[in-house]
Amino acid sequence: MQKKPKLSAIGAKLRKKHILAAFVAIAVGLVWLVPFLGVVMTALRPSRDVIYGWWRPPFLFTTDNLFRAWTHPTASLATGLRNSAQMAFFATILPTFIASLMAYGLARLRFPGRGPTLMTIGLLLAIPQQMVAWPVFQLLHRMGLLNTLTGLILVHSAWALPWMVFFLRGFIETLPIELEEAAVIDGAGRFRTFFFIVFPLMLPALASAMVLQFTWAWNDFFMALVLVYDPKRMVVTQQIPLLRGQYHVDWGLLSAGALLAMLPPLLVFIFLQRYFVRGLVGGAVK
């Protein structure tokens, strides 16, 4: 009889904490949602209707801003989106494949220098892009890859390898090694074991890594600004600032460009969300 008041008091405290957590979550969600809603409303309404605020009526919608951004004479987002899609696709597939092999070797093989190798990869994560921009620029110039999407793909791939290796290595260490031992007993070698046993089990983690890498490569502006300057090879993040006029800022046009640029990574995340969450949880729990 004496424990009931204590249990009810604990339950009341938990309910209060849940209500507070829900309130904070809703507030944070609104902080992120309101600017996005403003971009969408500005992109889909005539410029004259949003001069004094996108939240003011009348709410008349049009796709004219999207069409003008898609066919802009000096910064056509059709070209920018195509270049970004090519760059982000290959800058995601290439490091994911290489990092999966490296992660498997570091997780399962014992060889001299394994510890220093892991330490070096960890140190590479702390290097900012601004520190290596000039050496990378000179290197690509000597290789003849400056002002090309190929050079940008190689830079993004190299930049993604350290964190991908650490992430995938953590996931591989959660996998039961007995499956690999059974494959070895059946006569499978290291590569066969990896590609037929380990690699299929890594799909959730690979999906998580690919979503993150695709998003980061797509949204990159700094490296693209440094390494690509041909208008026909610019990615979409470089072209959005060019939509701003010299004497007049067309906010509807800019918002339409931003909306078109954010749709691909958003769709990728929506379609791979289930695998993304599974991969993150699998890599965090050992």
Phi, psi and omega in degrees: 000330183281341183278339183298313177300323179293317179295319179294323178294320177295318178298321179295320178295320179295320178297320178297319178295321179295318179296317179296317179297319178295320179296316179296319180296318178295319180296315179296319178299319179293323178300323179277328187282322185298312177299321178296318177297323177296319178297315181297314182295321179291324181288329186258011179235152177300148184300325182294338182273349183244010181299320184257017176129133182290343182273357183269140174288164008276151182260084176253129187251146180209156177256014183297319180297320178296318180294319180293323177291323181293325185245029182300136186295326183252343181216063181294120180289344174299317177290316181296319179293322177296315178296318179295321180296316179296313182297310184293325180297306182288330177285355174258313182294314184299305181292331179296316180293313181294317182294327178296320177293316179295318181296321179295317179296319181286336181274327188249334184265144175246115184216156179299135180089007181296317180297308176301327178296315178296321179295319179297317178297321178295321178293328179296334180293338184271355183277123178283154181298323183298333182288331185251005184299313182291314176300321178294321178300313179296319181296314180293327177296317180291330180275353182076022182249007177290142180065035176226153176291331178298315177298319179294322178297316180296321179295313179295324179294314179296322182291332183275338187303313184302308183290327177294319180299313180296317182295311182289326177298318178298324179289318181298324181292345176275347182281143179293125182287345180299328178297319179289322178296322178295322178294322179294321178297326179282359175102008180281140175274185182298313183292320179295320177297319181294309188286332184255342181246303187283314185302315177299326179288341181274359187305317177300316179292321178296320178297318178298312181297321182291322178297313180296314182294318178300317180296316181292319179294319180295318184276356183296136176237323187295305182295322177296321179295325182281323192257344183231126180225359174282123182305329181284345181247002180292145176273173189294327180293335176282332186276334182301315177298334180287347177286345179283128181289166182285323183243350183214135178260116177269097185294329176296318179293316179297318180294322177296319177296318178295321180295316178295325182288329184271350183293313182303308179296330177294318178293321178299317180294319181297316183287331183251017185299318182298313179291327179299312181293317179299320180293320180294317180294318180296324180282340182270334184255120180248000000 
